[in-house]
Amino acid sequence: MKLSIDENRCKGCNLCTKVCPYKIFREGKKLNRKGVAIPELDRPERCTNCRLRNLYGRQLCGVCQLTCPDQAIHWVEEEPYEPHKVAIEY
Amino acid sequence: MSYDEWFREDRLPHIYCAGCGNGTIINCTLAAVDQMGWKKEDTVFVSGIGCSSRAPGYILTDSLHTTHGRALAFATGVKMAKPAFNVVVFTGDGDMAAIGGNHFIHACRRNIDMTVVCMNNQIYGMTGGQGSPTTPRGCLSSTTPFGCAEPPFDLCELATAAGANYVARWTSYHVKELEKAVKVGLETPGFSFIEVLVQCPTAFGRRNKFRQVMDHVEFLKSHSLLKAKRDRMLDNHEHVPEDMFVVGELTKRNRPAIGVKP
């Protein structure tokens, strides 16, 4: 699974940058079509729910999705054979 | 994830200001409702007037957007006419504590089987930042420009004294706890009241040095005192700071309720 931010819904309040335990969301700098700075994803493959959701078969963490007041954060299923980076944490 | 299907996708994004916590509370409530396994046609969301009361307009079930302060009166009617329905009321502090105060205490007294989620932003946000009955002492608003001189309402104490079966208070920072509290409230037969303190950057924060959203959320986080810790402090005869508010499950009891699902 992978994280995605809905650009049409996000209003740029940056609450997600403060609640994520992995600090995956970073304050965005570029304004989009609506004039909102959408948060950037910093190595989203570290997200617990992205990695282990299918293994455990239930929602893990999910604080960003619950906190997002604009319902902009979602997890989407990845395409088969989509290349993705592997983050190793020591 | 799964509670997405409860939203009216065509109505989103909603009209709340950037950083308003009302959307967070809708998320938590819908996540709890989704876990209950209720059908959409058997669930009714009721609201009054105010920022908080826009919420049912974004939810796919049947809903009532009623007159100012009378959300609980209409919800009582729904429950009496159709006891099999599950009734959830979204309301705000100006809606429920100010103009609908009498409806609130009598709904608590009758102990009608419904769940009330009160989004307490401590000000009238929609109409331009007038002081509400829950504005803390010393806070500025457009009707109290030199600081509020009146003591505020403690809605949880009021609900407990009036006879509600389940009373809890959380903030918009404590999302997981709030979700669990709403779920317990939905499961409890009788009147369940969940007060949620929420940030309001536009009306409250602008006048009270919380111009940034995160400043207000940090304030809510650092000034909340868990009930267990408060009880421990009282047992040890320690001083409980006045500017902190108690969060957690405050009351859970089993008074006889009416309108419980047959």
Interface residues (C-beta under 8 A of the other chain):
Chain A: N8 R9 K11 G12 C13 N14 L15 K18 V19 V36 Q59 G62 V63 Q65 L66 T67 C68 P69 D70 Q71 A72 H74 W75
Chain B: M1 S2 D4 F7 L12 P13 H14 Y16 C17 A18 G19 C20 G21 N22 G23 T24 N27 C28 A31 V175 K176 E179 V213 M214 V217
